[in-house]
Every structure is written in structure tokens, then in C-alpha cells.
Amino acid sequence: MYNSLVRYIFLLIFGSTGLLFVYLTKYELASVAGFTFCFVLWSHFKHGSVLLASKHFKNGDYAKTEKLLNEVSSPDRLSKNRRGYYEFMKGNIALKKELFNDAETHFQIASRFPVGNKNDKAYVLIHLANLALRKKDKERAAAYSNRAKELTKSARAQEIINKIEIEISKID
């Protein structure tokens, strides 16, 4: 739940504290500081700033969300749950900026990872269906909407899928 700067400060604190305890021959405390250092380092690579970014994303602050997501140097290292939501947020930000090819790429990656519950996964597929409709790709739009229909639980998502299917039928 921290950004990269705070994690670096924690790493510096725990690392120097561990070295101080080794110097003072307090090996038990040095091992605790070492384990904490390792945990913060592991957390940095596996979770990044995705949780903090999701807080800002839910509040509608897309500028802070994007800034925090850009702190993730290697999204490939994120845990599966974090990676799916990372890509989902990046896709939504790309949609807001009207970067449709980037959005499609992010949503396709998000569709391969767990994203919340089945209804959230359905929204990823709905976005992909909308992007396929934008390109007039009837087959992909139909495939995405059918898959989203299987996963959806909410009436709102079902309503969106029905609108997408109407638009698919209008494509020649």
C-alpha cells in the first residue's frame, strides 16, 4: 500500500538497522531486520504500487492512478492477481485518453489474468467487445460478448452486452 519512494526508504531503514544490529552482535534482531528487508523487497516486485493505484482509480483520480502505475518498472514480475488489475486500470486509462490500440492490448492481457470476480472479468471482455466493434470486427466482438455473457452476474453488464449484440447485428 506504499509507493516506490516509501518502499525505498523502508529498505534503507531496515537494511541499515540490520547492519547496525550485526555490528552490535544482536543477531536475532539483525535477522528480523533482514527478513523485513526481504519482505519489503519481495513486496516491491510482486505487488508494486497497484493496491494504492486501485484506491485512486476507484475514487476517479486517474492522474494519480497513472503516476502510481508508471512506478511499476516490470509488470511481468507482478503477482497474477495484481497483474490483471494493473492491466485493467492501464486499459481504462488508455480508453480515457482515446488510445484505443493501447487499451485493447491492456485489456487482452488483463483477460488472461484474474481480475476480481467473474463480473469484473466480464467487464474486461465487454471493453474488448466494444473495441472490436470500433474496428468493425464482427467475429471478435461476438466472441467477446458471448464469453462476457457467460460470466456476467449484474443486470447492468447484461444490458451492455445486449446493446453490443444489437450493434454486432448491424455490422455487414
C-alpha positions as CSV (number, residue, x, y, z in Angstrom):
1,M,0.0,0.0,0.0
2,Y,3.0,2.2,-0.4
3,N,4.6,3.9,-3.4
4,S,8.1,3.2,-4.6
5,L,9.7,6.1,-2.7
6,V,8.3,4.9,0.7
7,R,9.4,1.4,-0.1
8,Y,13.0,2.6,-0.9
9,I,13.0,4.5,2.4
10,F,11.9,1.3,4.3
11,L,14.5,-0.7,2.5
12,L,17.2,1.8,3.6
13,I,15.9,1.8,7.2
14,F,15.7,-2.0,7.5
15,G,19.0,-2.6,5.7
16,S,20.9,-0.1,7.9
17,T,19.2,-1.3,11.0
18,G,20.1,-4.9,10.2
19,L,23.8,-3.9,9.6
20,L,23.8,-1.9,12.9
21,F,22.5,-5.0,14.8
22,V,25.1,-7.2,13.2
23,Y,27.8,-4.6,14.3
24,L,26.3,-4.7,17.8
25,T,26.2,-8.6,17.7
26,K,22.5,-8.6,18.2
27,Y,22.0,-11.4,15.6
28,E,18.3,-12.1,16.5
29,L,17.3,-8.5,15.8
30,A,19.5,-8.4,12.7
31,S,17.7,-11.4,11.3
32,V,14.3,-9.8,12.0
33,A,15.5,-6.6,10.2
34,G,16.9,-8.8,7.4
35,F,13.6,-10.7,7.0
36,T,11.7,-7.5,7.0
37,F,14.0,-6.0,4.4
38,C,13.5,-9.1,2.2
39,F,9.7,-8.9,2.6
40,V,9.6,-5.3,1.6
41,L,11.8,-6.1,-1.4
42,W,9.6,-9.0,-2.4
43,S,6.5,-6.9,-2.0
44,H,8.0,-4.2,-4.2
45,F,8.4,-6.6,-7.1
46,K,5.2,-8.7,-6.6
47,H,2.7,-6.0,-5.6
48,G,4.2,-2.7,-6.7
49,S,2.0,0.3,-6.2
50,V,-1.1,-1.4,-7.7
51,L,-3.1,-1.5,-4.5
52,L,-2.5,2.2,-3.8
53,A,-3.3,2.9,-7.5
54,S,-6.5,1.0,-7.3
55,K,-7.6,3.2,-4.4
56,H,-7.2,6.3,-6.5
57,F,-8.7,4.5,-9.5
58,K,-11.9,3.8,-7.5
59,N,-12.0,7.4,-6.5
60,G,-11.8,8.6,-10.1
61,D,-8.3,10.2,-9.8
62,Y,-6.8,8.9,-13.0
63,A,-3.8,11.1,-12.9
64,K,-2.6,9.7,-9.6
65,T,-3.5,6.2,-10.7
66,E,-1.4,6.6,-13.9
67,K,1.5,8.0,-11.9
68,L,1.5,5.1,-9.5
69,L,1.1,2.5,-12.2
70,N,4.0,4.0,-14.0
71,E,6.2,3.3,-10.9
72,V,5.9,-0.4,-11.7
73,S,9.1,-1.0,-13.6
74,S,8.3,-4.5,-14.8
75,P,4.7,-5.6,-14.8
76,D,5.7,-9.1,-15.7
77,R,7.0,-9.6,-12.2
78,L,3.7,-8.7,-10.5
79,S,1.7,-11.5,-8.9
80,K,-1.2,-12.8,-11.1
81,N,-3.9,-11.0,-9.1
82,R,-2.0,-7.7,-9.2
83,R,-1.1,-8.0,-12.9
84,G,-4.7,-8.5,-14.0
85,Y,-5.9,-5.4,-12.1
86,Y,-2.8,-3.5,-13.3
87,E,-3.7,-4.1,-16.9
88,F,-7.3,-3.4,-16.3
89,M,-6.5,0.0,-14.9
90,K,-4.0,0.8,-17.6
91,G,-6.6,-0.2,-20.2
92,N,-9.2,2.1,-18.7
93,I,-6.7,5.0,-18.6
94,A,-5.8,4.4,-22.2
95,L,-9.6,4.5,-23.1
96,K,-9.9,7.8,-21.3
97,K,-7.0,9.2,-23.4
98,E,-8.6,7.6,-26.5
99,L,-5.6,5.4,-27.2
100,F,-7.7,2.5,-28.4
101,N,-4.9,0.2,-29.6
102,D,-3.1,0.5,-26.2
103,A,-6.4,-0.1,-24.4
104,E,-7.1,-3.2,-26.4
105,T,-3.6,-4.5,-25.6
106,H,-4.0,-3.9,-21.9
107,F,-7.5,-5.5,-21.8
108,Q,-6.3,-8.5,-23.7
109,I,-3.5,-9.0,-21.2
110,A,-6.0,-8.4,-18.3
111,S,-8.3,-11.1,-19.8
112,R,-5.6,-13.7,-19.2
113,F,-5.2,-13.0,-15.5
114,P,-7.6,-13.0,-12.6
115,V,-9.4,-9.7,-12.2
116,G,-11.6,-9.5,-9.1
117,N,-14.7,-11.7,-9.6
118,K,-16.4,-13.1,-12.7
119,N,-18.4,-9.9,-13.2
120,D,-15.2,-7.9,-13.3
121,K,-13.8,-10.3,-15.9
122,A,-17.0,-9.8,-17.8
123,Y,-16.3,-6.0,-17.9
124,V,-12.9,-6.6,-19.4
125,L,-14.5,-8.7,-22.1
126,I,-17.2,-6.0,-22.6
127,H,-14.4,-3.5,-23.2
128,L,-12.7,-5.8,-25.7
129,A,-16.1,-6.3,-27.5
130,N,-16.6,-2.6,-27.7
131,L,-13.1,-2.1,-29.1
132,A,-13.7,-4.8,-31.7
133,L,-16.9,-3.1,-32.6
134,R,-15.0,0.1,-33.1
135,K,-12.8,-1.8,-35.7
136,K,-15.9,-3.4,-37.2
137,D,-14.6,-6.8,-36.4
138,K,-17.9,-8.8,-36.1
139,E,-16.4,-12.2,-35.2
140,R,-14.2,-10.9,-32.3
141,A,-16.9,-8.7,-31.0
142,A,-19.4,-11.6,-31.0
143,A,-16.8,-13.9,-29.3
144,Y,-16.0,-11.4,-26.6
145,S,-19.7,-10.7,-25.9
146,N,-20.6,-14.4,-25.8
147,R,-17.8,-15.0,-23.3
148,A,-18.9,-11.9,-21.2
149,K,-22.5,-13.1,-21.2
150,E,-21.3,-16.4,-19.6
151,L,-19.5,-14.6,-16.8
152,T,-21.8,-11.7,-16.1
153,K,-23.9,-11.5,-12.9
154,S,-25.2,-7.9,-12.9
155,A,-28.1,-6.6,-14.8
156,R,-26.1,-3.5,-15.9
157,A,-23.4,-5.7,-17.6
158,Q,-26.2,-7.8,-19.2
159,E,-27.8,-4.7,-20.5
160,I,-24.5,-3.5,-22.0
161,I,-24.0,-6.9,-23.6
162,N,-27.4,-6.7,-25.2
163,K,-26.6,-3.3,-26.7
164,I,-23.3,-4.7,-28.0
165,E,-25.2,-7.6,-29.6
166,I,-27.6,-5.2,-31.3
167,E,-24.6,-3.3,-32.7
168,I,-22.9,-6.5,-33.9
169,S,-26.0,-7.4,-35.8
170,K,-25.8,-4.1,-37.6
171,I,-22.3,-4.8,-39.0
172,D,-22.3,-6.1,-42.5
